[in-house]
Each structure stands twice: as structure tokens, then as C-alpha cells.
Amino acid sequence: MHPQQISPQKLTIGKLATAADINVETIRYYQRTGLIQEPVKPASGYRVYPETTLQRILFIKRAQRLGFTLKEIEELLELGSDHCTDIREKAEKKRDLIQQQIKDLQALQNTLDNLIESCCQGADNNCPIVESLSKQ
């Protein structure tokens, strides 16, 4: 998904959602959790979001693609760009966690490969996969 380019017009919640390529409910959720500010609603008309809100949502989506949770993204946003060392430490921890998850997934894949291999060699009446999963 790629955010759509918008003309310099008033960003209502629908236009903001379209520009950020997300659902309106996602914007409302971000507002409820404090990730973005909800603009004041004028007496007549719709709330208008500043361009900075769009940029913040795009930051959130990019950070999510890197594996950061919304809680971690909130922490990054609170730290701001002038706390590079702290942010680097958080990124290193995230990278280390992802590396461990990759190792765990590779081990899981190897286990499944072994089970599949034993299944191909086993008799039809006793499935090694079912037997392995049935063991306590």
C-alpha cells in the first residue's frame, strides 16, 4: 500500500484516511490512544487535520512495518528526534528480538521438515505427524 498524494486542501477525517491509506476507524483509534491529536470541531462543519497529522500517521505506519508495536511507536514519538542514542537502543533491542524470532521460526521449520519427511516415509495407517503431536 502506498499513501495517496493529496492536493493542499482541507484534511477532513475521510481525506486524511485516504491520504494515509488507512481506515477512518484507525484514525479514531489513534486519537483515543493519544498517538494523534483530534482537532477541535468547529461550530459548523468538519474537523480539519493539519498536514503534520498525516506525516505522523505515515511515521506510525512505517514504524509498524519495521516491527514496532504501537506502544513502542508511542515511546519513539515521545522521545523525539533529539534522543538518537535512546532511539538507537530501542531499535537495537527490536532488531535482537526479530533475530531471535527468526531463529525460533527456523527451528520450527526444521521440526516441521523432519515431521513431513518422516510422514513421506511412514506407513499410511500411522501418521508420524499425528503421533508426534499426540505425545505428551
NUVO-291235 format. One record per residue: residue number from 1; x, y negated, z of N, C-alpha, C, O in turn; residue in three letters. Coordinates in nm, 4 decimals. Layout:
BEGIN
  pos       n.x       n.y       n.z      ca.x      ca.y      ca.z       c.x       c.y       c.z       o.x       o.y       o.z  code
  NUM         X         Y         Z         X         Y         Z         X         Y         Z         X         Y         Z   Ala
...
# end
This chain:
BEGIN
  pos       n.x       n.y       n.z      ca.x      ca.y      ca.z       c.x       c.y       c.z       o.x       o.y       o.z  code
    1    0.0832    0.1184    0.0000    0.0000    0.0000    0.0000    0.0872   -0.1241    0.0000    0.1868   -0.1320    0.0720   Met
    2    0.0500   -0.2174   -0.0787    0.1215   -0.3437   -0.0843    0.0230   -0.4557   -0.0561   -0.0865   -0.4586   -0.1124   His
    3    0.0619   -0.5482    0.0312   -0.0264   -0.6617    0.0579   -0.0502   -0.7409   -0.0697    0.0377   -0.7524   -0.1552   Pro
    4   -0.1683   -0.7938   -0.0804   -0.2020   -0.8722   -0.1979   -0.1571   -1.0170   -0.1805   -0.1566   -1.0713   -0.0700   Gln
    5   -0.1196   -1.0775   -0.2923   -0.0858   -1.2191   -0.2901   -0.2160   -1.2981   -0.2853   -0.3127   -1.2646   -0.3538   Gln
    6   -0.2174   -1.4019   -0.2047   -0.3374   -1.4847   -0.1959   -0.3011   -1.6272   -0.2295   -0.1875   -1.6712   -0.2118   Ile
    7   -0.3989   -1.6966   -0.2776   -0.3772   -1.8371   -0.3063   -0.3868   -1.9145   -0.1760   -0.4439   -1.8647   -0.0789   Ser
    8   -0.3323   -2.0348   -0.1720   -0.3355   -2.1120   -0.0478   -0.4779   -2.1596   -0.0183   -0.5118   -2.2760   -0.0398   Pro
    9   -0.5592   -2.0682    0.0307   -0.6965   -2.1015    0.0647   -0.7182   -2.0686    0.2120   -0.6282   -2.0192    0.2799   Gln
   10   -0.8349   -2.0958    0.2588   -0.8660   -2.0691    0.3979   -0.8718   -1.9192    0.4208   -0.9436   -1.8466    0.3521   Lys
   11   -0.7943   -1.8744    0.5193   -0.7890   -1.7325    0.5515   -0.8980   -1.6983    0.6525   -0.8786   -1.7113    0.7734   Leu
   12   -1.0116   -1.6548    0.6021   -1.1142   -1.6009    0.6906   -1.0717   -1.4591    0.7247   -0.9750   -1.4084    0.6680   Thr
   13   -1.1418   -1.3948    0.8158   -1.1010   -1.2607    0.8571   -1.1017   -1.1631    0.7387   -1.0136   -1.0777    0.7283   Ile
   14   -1.1998   -1.1755    0.6504   -1.2045   -1.0884    0.5333   -1.0885   -1.1123    0.4387   -1.0286   -1.0174    0.3880   Gly
   15   -1.0565   -1.2385    0.4146   -0.9445   -1.2713    0.3265   -0.8122   -1.2316    0.3898   -0.7203   -1.1883    0.3203   Lys
   16   -0.8022   -1.2463    0.5211   -0.6815   -1.2042    0.5915   -0.6632   -1.0534    0.5792   -0.5527   -1.0057    0.5532   Leu
   17   -0.7710   -0.9790    0.5977   -0.7650   -0.8334    0.5860   -0.7222   -0.7926    0.4455   -0.6385   -0.7037    0.4295   Ala
   18   -0.7787   -0.8563    0.3444   -0.7433   -0.8262    0.2064   -0.5969   -0.8591    0.1802   -0.5253   -0.7799    0.1188   Thr
   19   -0.5528   -0.9743    0.2260   -0.4148   -1.0167    0.2031   -0.3153   -0.9234    0.2708   -0.2071   -0.8986    0.2176   Ala
   20   -0.3515   -0.8713    0.3887   -0.2628   -0.7834    0.4633   -0.2832   -0.6363    0.4262   -0.2085   -0.5495    0.4714   Ala
   21   -0.3837   -0.6090    0.3445   -0.4173   -0.4733    0.3017   -0.4517   -0.3840    0.4210   -0.4061   -0.2702    0.4316   Asp
   22   -0.5338   -0.4397    0.5102   -0.5813   -0.3654    0.6264   -0.7311   -0.3876    0.6410   -0.7907   -0.4678    0.5690   Ile
   23   -0.7899   -0.3167    0.7334   -0.9327   -0.3251    0.7609   -0.9608   -0.4415    0.8556   -0.8764   -0.4762    0.9382   Asn
   24   -1.0776   -0.5012    0.8439   -1.1190   -0.6097    0.9335   -1.1171   -0.5616    1.0791   -1.0800   -0.6366    1.1693   Val
   25   -1.1572   -0.4366    1.1008   -1.1572   -0.3830    1.2375   -1.0169   -0.3749    1.2957   -0.9995   -0.3867    1.4170   Glu
   26   -0.9173   -0.3549    1.2110   -0.7786   -0.3548    1.2576   -0.7414   -0.4929    1.3088   -0.6743   -0.5049    1.4114   Thr
   27   -0.7838   -0.5965    1.2391   -0.7582   -0.7340    1.2845   -0.8254   -0.7570    1.4190   -0.7648   -0.8132    1.5102   Ile
   28   -0.9484   -0.7145    1.4314   -1.0197   -0.7318    1.5585   -0.9494   -0.6563    1.6717   -0.9407   -0.7052    1.7843   Arg
   29   -0.8995   -0.5363    1.6398   -0.8258   -0.4590    1.7410   -0.6981   -0.5326    1.7820   -0.6676   -0.5427    1.9009   Tyr
   30   -0.6238   -0.5837    1.6844   -0.5033   -0.6600    1.7150   -0.5356   -0.7813    1.8028   -0.4574   -0.8172    1.8908   Tyr
   31   -0.6491   -0.8431    1.7787   -0.6910   -0.9574    1.8608   -0.7214   -0.9120    2.0033   -0.6776   -0.9749    2.0996   Gln
   32   -0.7966   -0.8025    2.0165   -0.8325   -0.7529    2.1505   -0.7092   -0.7149    2.2310   -0.7063   -0.7350    2.3524   Arg
   33   -0.6071   -0.6600    2.1651   -0.4867   -0.6166    2.2354   -0.3840   -0.7279    2.2521   -0.2817   -0.7089    2.3177   Thr
   34   -0.4110   -0.8436    2.1930   -0.3209   -0.9576    2.2094   -0.2061   -0.9630    2.1101   -0.1172   -1.0471    2.1236   Gly
   35   -0.2059   -0.8747    2.0102   -0.0986   -0.8794    1.9104   -0.1089   -1.0023    1.8218   -0.0078   -1.0561    1.7767   Leu
   36   -0.2317   -1.0463    1.7970   -0.2525   -1.1708    1.7221   -0.3564   -1.2538    1.7956   -0.4376   -1.2015    1.8719   Ile
   37   -0.3521   -1.3828    1.7713   -0.4464   -1.4757    1.8340   -0.5714   -1.4886    1.7487   -0.5643   -1.4914    1.6258   Gln
   38   -0.6852   -1.4965    1.8149   -0.8107   -1.5227    1.7446   -0.8312   -1.6736    1.7416   -0.8328   -1.7383    1.8464   Glu
   39   -0.8469   -1.7299    1.6222   -0.8681   -1.8742    1.6160   -1.0036   -1.9133    1.6758   -1.0960   -1.8322    1.6834   Pro
   40   -1.0124   -2.0358    1.7166   -1.1380   -2.0890    1.7703   -1.2392   -2.0942    1.6568   -1.2070   -2.1324    1.5443   Val
   41   -1.3615   -2.0551    1.6882   -1.4671   -2.0592    1.5870   -1.5285   -2.1989    1.5872   -1.5738   -2.2473    1.6910   Lys
   42   -1.5298   -2.2629    1.4711   -1.5909   -2.3958    1.4650   -1.7425   -2.3855    1.4880   -1.8010   -2.2780    1.4755   Pro
   43   -1.8035   -2.4971    1.5212   -1.9475   -2.5001    1.5474   -2.0251   -2.4440    1.4290   -2.1242   -2.3734    1.4474   Ala
   44   -1.9818   -2.4742    1.3113   -2.0452   -2.4164    1.1930   -1.9343   -2.3655    1.1013   -1.8347   -2.4342    1.0784   Ser
   45   -1.9524   -2.2464    1.0500   -1.8519   -2.1909    0.9598   -1.7818   -2.0709    1.0196   -1.8266   -2.0126    1.1183   Gly
   46   -1.6725   -2.0362    0.9583   -1.5972   -1.9169    0.9950   -1.4638   -1.9540    1.0575   -1.4105   -2.0627    1.0348   Tyr
   47   -1.4110   -1.8612    1.1368   -1.2764   -1.8785    1.1898   -1.1782   -1.8793    1.0730   -1.1940   -1.8043    0.9766   Arg
   48   -1.0777   -1.9642    1.0828   -0.9747   -1.9706    0.9797   -0.8413   -1.9363    1.0455   -0.8019   -1.9964    1.1455   Val
   49   -0.7732   -1.8386    0.9869   -0.6459   -1.7907    1.0403   -0.5309   -1.8625    0.9720   -0.5357   -1.8858    0.8512   Tyr
   50   -0.4278   -1.8979    1.0469   -0.3109   -1.9609    0.9849   -0.2269   -1.8567    0.9102   -0.2375   -1.7368    0.9357   Pro
   51   -0.1447   -1.9039    0.8191   -0.0544   -1.8172    0.7426    0.0359   -1.7365    0.8361    0.0741   -1.6243    0.8031   Glu
   52    0.0702   -1.7925    0.9523    0.1570   -1.7214    1.0461    0.0916   -1.5923    1.0965    0.1617   -1.4966    1.1295   Thr
   53   -0.0408   -1.5887    1.1025   -0.1095   -1.4662    1.1441   -0.0891   -1.3573    1.0397   -0.0652   -1.2415    1.0740   Thr
   54   -0.0983   -1.3940    0.9135   -0.0727   -1.2978    0.8068    0.0703   -1.2454    0.8173    0.0932   -1.1249    0.8068   Leu
   55    0.1656   -1.3344    0.8378    0.3053   -1.2926    0.8484    0.3257   -1.1998    0.9688    0.4037   -1.1049    0.9620   Gln
   56    0.2568   -1.2273    1.0765    0.2681   -1.1435    1.1970    0.2098   -1.0043    1.1705    0.2680   -0.9040    1.2120   Arg
   57    0.0967   -0.9978    1.1026    0.0365   -0.8680    1.0704    0.1286   -0.7886    0.9784    0.1465   -0.6682    0.9973   Ile
   58    0.1866   -0.8547    0.8797    0.2797   -0.7857    0.7899    0.4009   -0.7334    0.8665    0.4503   -0.6246    0.8370   Leu
   59    0.4492   -0.8098    0.9646    0.5586   -0.7647    1.0515    0.5158   -0.6385    1.1264    0.5908   -0.5410    1.1324   Phe
   60    0.3958   -0.6404    1.1832    0.3438   -0.5255    1.2584    0.3391   -0.4025    1.1690    0.3825   -0.2948    1.2101   Ile
   61    0.2878   -0.4164    1.0489    0.2750   -0.3020    0.9582    0.4126   -0.2487    0.9169    0.4314   -0.1274    0.9082   Lys
   62    0.5081   -0.3376    0.8915    0.6433   -0.2919    0.8560    0.7078   -0.2192    0.9736    0.7739   -0.1172    0.9544   Arg
   63    0.6895   -0.2701    1.0933    0.7463   -0.2060    1.2119    0.6822   -0.0684    1.2349    0.7508    0.0256    1.2750   Ala
   64    0.5534   -0.0564    1.2102    0.4868    0.0731    1.2234    0.5447    0.1742    1.1245    0.5635    0.2909    1.1586   Gln
   65    0.5726    0.1294    1.0028    0.6313    0.2203    0.9036    0.7693    0.2687    0.9469    0.8134    0.3756    0.9047   Arg
   66    0.8376    0.1913    1.0305    0.9676    0.2330    1.0832    0.9534    0.3244    1.2057    1.0532    0.3710    1.2607   Leu
   67    0.8301    0.3493    1.2475    0.8073    0.4417    1.3574    0.7784    0.3777    1.4912    0.7589    0.4482    1.5902   Gly
   68    0.7753    0.2451    1.4964    0.7466    0.1776    1.6228    0.5975    0.1870    1.6546    0.5131    0.1745    1.5658   Phe
   69    0.5666    0.2092    1.7814    0.4278    0.2086    1.8264    0.3829    0.0633    1.8441    0.4648   -0.0285    1.8452   Thr
   70    0.2524    0.0444    1.8579    0.2025   -0.0924    1.8791    0.2573   -0.1508    2.0088    0.2858   -0.2704    2.0150   Leu
   71    0.2723   -0.0692    2.1116    0.3289   -0.1176    2.2389    0.4731   -0.1640    2.2178    0.5129   -0.2690    2.2682   Lys
   72    0.5509   -0.0854    2.1432    0.6891   -0.1238    2.1151    0.6939   -0.2499    2.0284    0.7803   -0.3355    2.0477   Glu
   73    0.6028   -0.2607    1.9349    0.5970   -0.3798    1.8498    0.5641   -0.5023    1.9332    0.6207   -0.6096    1.9122   Ile
   74    0.4732   -0.4862    2.0273    0.4401   -0.5968    2.1180    0.5647   -0.6426    2.1928    0.5868   -0.7626    2.2094   Glu
   75    0.6460   -0.5478    2.2378    0.7699   -0.5813    2.3087    0.8671   -0.6549    2.2159    0.9315   -0.7515    2.2569   Glu
   76    0.8773   -0.6089    2.0913    0.9651   -0.6759    1.9950    0.9198   -0.8197    1.9722    1.0014   -0.9117    1.9684   Leu
   77    0.7898   -0.8377    1.9571    0.7359   -0.9715    1.9335    0.7582   -1.0618    2.0543    0.7865   -1.1806    2.0389   Leu
   78    0.7456   -1.0056    2.1745    0.7683   -1.0856    2.2958    0.9140   -1.1270    2.3078    0.9437   -1.2376    2.3528   Glu
   79    1.0061   -1.0378    2.2675    1.1481   -1.0710    2.2750    1.1834   -1.1812    2.1754    1.2599   -1.2721    2.2077   Leu
   80    1.1284   -1.1735    2.0557    1.1582   -1.2736    1.9542    1.2943   -1.2509    1.8908    1.3719   -1.1666    1.9358   Gly
   81    1.3220   -1.3260    1.7872    1.4429   -1.3034    1.7074    1.5706   -1.3499    1.7759    1.6797   -1.3188    1.7280   Ser
   82    1.5608   -1.4228    1.8859    1.6830   -1.4701    1.9519    1.7333   -1.3731    2.0582    1.8209   -1.4092    2.1369   Asp
   83    1.6808   -1.2522    2.0625    1.7268   -1.1489    2.1559    1.7743   -1.0273    2.0762    1.7277   -0.9153    2.0975   His
   84    1.8668   -1.0511    1.9853    1.9110   -0.9491    1.8914    1.9672   -0.8260    1.9626    1.9391   -0.7137    1.9208   Cys
   85    2.0445   -0.8440    2.0671    2.1042   -0.7301    2.1372    1.9968   -0.6411    2.1970    2.0037   -0.5188    2.1847   Thr
   86    1.8975   -0.7011    2.2617    1.7884   -0.6226    2.3203    1.7090   -0.5489    2.2127    1.6711   -0.4332    2.2309   Asp
   87    1.6848   -0.6153    2.1030    1.6094   -0.5543    1.9940    1.6905   -0.4419    1.9307    1.6354   -0.3371    1.8969   Ile
   88    1.8208   -0.4628    1.9144    1.9062   -0.3574    1.8599    1.9028   -0.2339    1.9490    1.8977   -0.1216    1.8988   Arg
   89    1.9055   -0.2534    2.0805    1.8989   -0.1399    2.1733    1.7672   -0.0639    2.1572    1.7659    0.0592    2.1604   Glu
   90    1.6587   -0.1353    2.1403    1.5290   -0.0695    2.1192    1.5292    0.0077    1.9872    1.4768    0.1188    1.9798   Lys
   91    1.5882   -0.0514    1.8834    1.5956    0.0160    1.7538    1.6834    0.1409    1.7627    1.6521    0.2432    1.7016   Ala
   92    1.7923    0.1332    1.8378    1.8794    0.2495    1.8554    1.8064    0.3613    1.9297    1.8198    0.4784    1.8943   Glu
   93    1.7298    0.3257    2.0322    1.6516    0.4263    2.1048    1.5487    0.4903    2.0136    1.5276    0.6115    2.0189   Lys
   94    1.4844    0.4101    1.9300    1.3855    0.4628    1.8355    1.4539    0.5561    1.7364    1.4026    0.6639    1.7066   Lys
   95    1.5694    0.5150    1.6854    1.6439    0.5999    1.5917    1.6823    0.7328    1.6555    1.6689    0.8381    1.5932   Arg
   96    1.7303    0.7281    1.7804    1.7690    0.8504    1.8505    1.6489    0.9427    1.8709    1.6603    1.0644    1.8563   Asp
   97    1.5353    0.8850    1.9042    1.4135    0.9633    1.9208    1.3740    1.0294    1.7883    1.3360    1.1465    1.7861   Leu
   98    1.3830    0.9553    1.6798    1.3489    1.0099    1.5485    1.4461    1.1209    1.5102    1.4047    1.2223    1.4540   Ile
   99    1.5751    1.1031    1.5398    1.6730    1.2072    1.5109    1.6401    1.3352    1.5880    1.6523    1.4448    1.5334   Gln
  100    1.5989    1.3224    1.7133    1.5619    1.4392    1.7922    1.4366    1.5053    1.7353    1.4275    1.6280    1.7305   Gln
  101    1.3404    1.4242    1.6924    1.2188    1.4788    1.6316    1.2510    1.5545    1.5032    1.1910    1.6583    1.4753   Gln
  102    1.3444    1.5033    1.4261    1.3860    1.5712    1.3029    1.4480    1.7067    1.3376    1.4169    1.8068    1.2731   Ile
  103    1.5352    1.7108    1.4385    1.5957    1.8369    1.4814    1.4883    1.9353    1.5268    1.4926    2.0534    1.4922   Lys
  104    1.3921    1.8859    1.6045    1.2833    1.9721    1.6520    1.2014    2.0253    1.5351    1.1641    2.1426    1.5336   Asp
  105    1.1733    1.9396    1.4370    1.0967    1.9828    1.3197    1.1761    2.0833    1.2357    1.1181    2.1770    1.1807   Leu
  106    1.3079    2.0648    1.2254    1.3894    2.1605    1.1513    1.3899    2.2958    1.2210    1.3843    2.3994    1.1547   Gln
  107    1.3967    2.2962    1.3544    1.3915    2.4217    1.4298    1.2560    2.4891    1.4103    1.2485    2.6109    1.3939   Ala
  108    1.1498    2.4102    1.4121    1.0158    2.4630    1.3882    1.0057    2.5215    1.2473    0.9477    2.6284    1.2286   Leu
  109    1.0614    2.4526    1.1496    1.0605    2.5021    1.0128    1.1358    2.6343    1.0035    1.0894    2.7268    0.9370   Gln
  110    1.2515    2.6447    1.0693    1.3286    2.7687    1.0672    1.2497    2.8839    1.1291    1.2520    2.9961    1.0785   Asn
  111    1.1802    2.8552    1.2384    1.0985    2.9580    1.3030    0.9875    3.0039    1.2091    0.9633    3.1237    1.1943   Thr
  112    0.9214    2.9096    1.1468    0.8155    2.9457    1.0516    0.8714    3.0208    0.9312    0.8095    3.1159    0.8834   Leu
  113    0.9868    2.9794    0.8822    1.0502    3.0507    0.7707    1.0765    3.1959    0.8089    1.0504    3.2868    0.7301   Asp
  114    1.1286    3.2180    0.9304    1.1558    3.3542    0.9775    1.0272    3.4351    0.9893    1.0237    3.5522    0.9515   Asn
  115    0.9222    3.3735    1.0412    0.7944    3.4439    1.0519    0.7390    3.4777    0.9135    0.6892    3.5882    0.8918   Leu
  116    0.7473    3.3845    0.8215    0.6988    3.4083    0.6859    0.7789    3.5197    0.6197    0.7226    3.6062    0.5526   Ile
  117    0.9100    3.5173    0.6386    0.9963    3.6211    0.5817    0.9605    3.7579    0.6384    0.9524    3.8561    0.5645   Glu
  118    0.9393    3.7643    0.7689    0.9035    3.8934    0.8301    0.7652    3.9381    0.7846    0.7385    4.0580    0.7762   Ser
  119    0.6779    3.8437    0.7554    0.5435    3.8768    0.7074    0.5513    3.9390    0.5686    0.4791    4.0341    0.5387   Cys
  120    0.6376    3.8862    0.4850    0.6517    3.9385    0.3489    0.7077    4.0804    0.3493    0.6826    4.1578    0.2569   Cys
  121    0.7835    4.1141    0.4532    0.8472    4.2459    0.4604    0.7649    4.3452    0.5420    0.7902    4.4655    0.5367   Gln
  122    0.6681    4.2964    0.6165    0.5919    4.3823    0.7065    0.4804    4.4572    0.6362    0.4486    4.4324    0.5199   Gly
  123    0.4226    4.5494    0.7109    0.3089    4.6257    0.6595    0.1850    4.5384    0.6608    0.1769    4.4431    0.7383   Ala
  124    0.0885    4.5701    0.5758   -0.0324    4.4897    0.5636   -0.1207    4.4952    0.6878   -0.1963    4.4013    0.7125   Asp
  125   -0.1135    4.6018    0.7661   -0.2061    4.6150    0.8782   -0.1581    4.5471    1.0064   -0.2393    4.5247    1.0962   Asn
  126   -0.0319    4.5139    1.0186    0.0199    4.4468    1.1380    0.0947    4.3208    1.0971    0.2139    4.3256    1.0666   Asn
  127    0.0265    4.2112    1.0966    0.0869    4.0850    1.0532    0.1839    4.0354    1.1603    0.1425    4.0090    1.2732   Cys
  128    0.3120    4.0224    1.1265    0.4107    3.9750    1.2241    0.3808    3.8341    1.2765    0.4146    3.8028    1.3907   Pro
  129    0.3189    3.7501    1.1962    0.2864    3.6136    1.2402    0.1829    3.6199    1.3521    0.1993    3.5567    1.4565   Ile
  130    0.0761    3.6965    1.3298   -0.0294    3.7100    1.4323    0.0282    3.7752    1.5577   -0.0013    3.7321    1.6692   Val
  131    0.1103    3.8791    1.5400    0.1705    3.9458    1.6553    0.2585    3.8499    1.7346    0.2563    3.8506    1.8577   Glu
  132    0.3365    3.7669    1.6639    0.4248    3.6708    1.7303    0.3447    3.5666    1.8063    0.3803    3.5295    1.9181   Ser
  133    0.2364    3.5194    1.7456    0.1533    3.4187    1.8117    0.0724    3.4765    1.9264    0.0315    3.4032    2.0164   Leu
  134    0.0487    3.6081    1.9243   -0.0291    3.6732    2.0295    0.0542    3.7032    2.1533   -0.0009    3.7263    2.2609   Ser
  135    0.1865    3.7031    2.1393    0.2745    3.7300    2.2538    0.2663    3.6184    2.3551    0.2528    3.5008    2.3211   Lys
  136    0.2749    3.6587    2.4814    0.2705    3.5568    2.5867    0.4056    3.5333    2.6451    0.4204    3.4506    2.7351   Gln
# end
